[in-house]
Amino acid sequence: MTSAAFETATPDPIAYLDRVAATDIGRSYKERMLDELGIRPGQTVLDLGCGPGTDLASLARAATATGTVIGVDHDRASVDTARERTADQRTVTVRLGDLHDLPLPDRTADGARTDRVLQHVTDPARALHEIHRVLRPGGRLVMGEPDWGTLTVDHPDDDLTRAYTRYVTDEAVRNARIGSQLPRLAAGAGFAVPSVIPVTSVFRDAGAADAILGLERTTQRAVTAGYLTEEAARRWLDHLTTGPFLAAVTLYIVVAES
């Protein structure tokens, strides 16, 4: 079932996050999130689920030398990497912590962001209540999350596409529909939601799509979970590597105000 066109080994998590951030798609939506956050000099800004610190420098530039940027992540290796990468930036601190129980006092920050984090947490509603707690009145939260229910991969056999995408939404991602659920969940946590911005990524190259979507790795897991047979998976991947390719998925940038 393996193909030389696709990556079969699971990439290192930090390397994967760096890879996505370096793509045109990654740079574009991250810039839009930064614009929507509207950071002013001197403000305190949180990067919740900061990973290896990919976005901390851009937040620090926006907050200027008079501001404060705090990154929080639950993964020790990511926190260590983020601290190393921002060691020369005195306005940036990185803390080990859980989004469900943030290690921050009430009304700490003027702004916060989450970037493809809430799709993985145990309880997004609880995390949003915590974020609301640590934001000052009038503070702004900008979230970027995919809705994997929007994922489409063109294939002559629609049944194979449905089986693959059903596995993604049923099992591969904990909160697979979080992108479109965020406005409702944010409102339930006490936020106003002035805007929702859909960003649809369209892939015409199978290799570029695989670098982000992990097409073969996900297909292998779908076989193990019983969503596809080995023969069906082989037909699925064979067409993706040889036929004209198109895949798309929508990420929602949701702006919320406390």
Order of alpha helices (4+ residues) and beta strands (2+ residues): alpha-alpha-beta-alpha-beta-alpha-beta-beta-alpha-beta-alpha-alpha-beta-alpha-alpha-alpha-beta
